[in-house]
Amino acid sequence: MGGPRKQMPQAPVGARRQWAADRAMRAPMRSPGRPEPSRAVQREFWRLIATGVTTVEASEAVGVSWPVGARWFRHAGGMTPLSLDEPTGRFLSFAEREEIALLKAQYKGVREIARTIGRDPGTVSRELRRNAATRGGKPVYRAVVAQWKAQQEAKRPKTAKLVGNERLREYVQDRLAGNVRSPDGTIVPGPTTPPWKGLNKPHRQDRRWSMAWSPEQIARLKVDFPDDESMRISHEAIYQSLFIEGRGALKRELVTCLRTGRALREPRARSRNKPQGHVTADVVLSQRPAEAEDRAVPGHWEGDLIIGTGRSAIGTLVERSSRATLLVHLPRMEGWGEKPYVKNGPSLGGYGAVAMNAALTASMTKLPEQLRKTLTWDRGKELSGHALFALESGTRVFFADPHSPWQRPTNENTNGLLRQYFPKGTDLSRWPAEDLEAVAHALNNRPRKVLGWKTPAEVFEEQLRSLQQPGVASTD
């Protein structure tokens, strides 16, 4: 088992009896230069990453430069490389090593140091012998170097399964990056793509054609190899081989064969409540008043667009409590279809930021102030001028998380009902405002089971009457 045991070096003349014991089970260690921050710092960094903050913010919070934090994130492929659980008290912590270094500098003895930090004298003695810095020719105990040495010795790297099993590795690579073939077996090469440069998939450009099985689809090896236990791997192990630098099993450029084409894994929390572009930190969904969630208080709306051909659209607004619907007419602006397209120029399709603000403001300001408190929208750029809309209408705007339609459930359900009148693939600009008002009237006079078979119009009318009654306190 294994190679021959390494011969211990001979003790120099005059060395202490403990010389060989100090070096037992310890191979020569490379000079660390400036030792990396302790695992406690790295653990806190990854905890912050898991909450969704950026790499720069997490780096600043733990006291390291942002290039160091970016390197940690990149080398780990965006995946936490160590357990986030606090280590047990069996091992010396960095704080204890700092205490040892301070007491040692004050020429305190081993037993006195042990009593001070509440450890066994043997633990302190071994720590001072094994983890002292020796670059100056004699051992000097420094907490940072000692922590680095302890972390290096604690590593127990294992050979990745895909490294040691060539047959399994070839199977995974073929399902992930194998050629696309026609039914008769002929290879279909697909488009010619530039070499991978370590970035995410190109935007609106050709991508490499491959088998492109997902790691979870590849991991169903029990179906193809029911009796071969060596042909087993989890989808998470495949992801780690792709994302984590230095695993050596799969080439990093194979990430281009994943559906997302991401070069790094994005922490799940980072895609939620993330300020981006026109969505600032004060208008993400988590900042919306709690009263909007339970639908007990009227005046909280959800909004979206239904899109037709030729950049035509209709704005939809739904009140969360009564399910009352307003349809916003978005006519094309003057010059649409006549003037040539101008990059970054005004949107003439009818739902640019300027046109959208004007149309929404006109619709919302017809309502009593108590019934237009908040509006929840998706991440569309059509409401990039939300600050001006909020100022003019008195309605606070909040944005749902990316790719999270369930955070606007009432609006999404209503858009499905509206498709009966405005099917996909049709020109929506042909309908005048009067026709949209008629469709909204039809929807608002349908009885709803969720409202106890009342209609949205009836519930909305009750809300209006309650506001008009003298002595009724406003919830503003």
Sequence and secondary structure as in RCSB ss.txt:
>XXXX:A:sequence
MGGPRKQMPQAPVGARRQWAADRAMRAPMRSPGRPEPSRAVQREFWRLIATGVTTVEASEAVGVSWPVGARWFRH
AGGMTPLSLDEPTGRFLSFAEREEIALLKAQYKGVREIARTIGRDPGTVSRELRRNAATRGGKPVYRAVVAQWKA
QQEAKRPKTAKLVGNERLREYVQDRLAGNVRSPDGTIVPGPTTPPWKGLNKPHRQDRRWSMAWSPEQIARLKVDF
PDDESMRISHEAIYQSLFIEGRGALKRELVTCLRTGRALREPRARSRNKPQGHVTADVVLSQRPAEAEDRAVPGH
WEGDLIIGTGRSAIGTLVERSSRATLLVHLPRMEGWGEKPYVKNGPSLGGYGAVAMNAALTASMTKLPEQLRKTL
TWDRGKELSGHALFALESGTRVFFADPHSPWQRPTNENTNGLLRQYFPKGTDLSRWPAEDLEAVAHALNNRPRKV
LGWKTPAEVFEEQLRSLQQPGVASTD
>XXXX:A:secstr
  S         TT  TTHHHHTTT       SS    HHHHHHHHHHHHTT  HHHHHHHHT  HHHHHHHHHH
TTTS  S  S   TTS  HHHHHHHHHHHHTT  HHHHHHHHT  HHHHHHHHHHS B TTSS B  HHHHHHHH
HHHH      HHHH HHHHHHHHHHHH  EE TTS EE         SSS  TTS         HHHHT HHHH 
TT TTS   HHHHHHHHHSTT  SS GGGGGGSSS  SS   GGGGSS  BTTB GGGBGGGS GGGTSS SS E
EEEEEEE STT EEEEEEETTT  EEEEE    TTTTTS   TTS   SS SHHHHHHHHHHHHTTS GGG SEE
EE S GGGTTHHHHHHHH  EEEE  TT GGGSHHHHHHHHHHTTTS TTS GGGS HHHHHHHHHHHHTS BGG
GTTB HHHHHHHHHHHHHSTT     
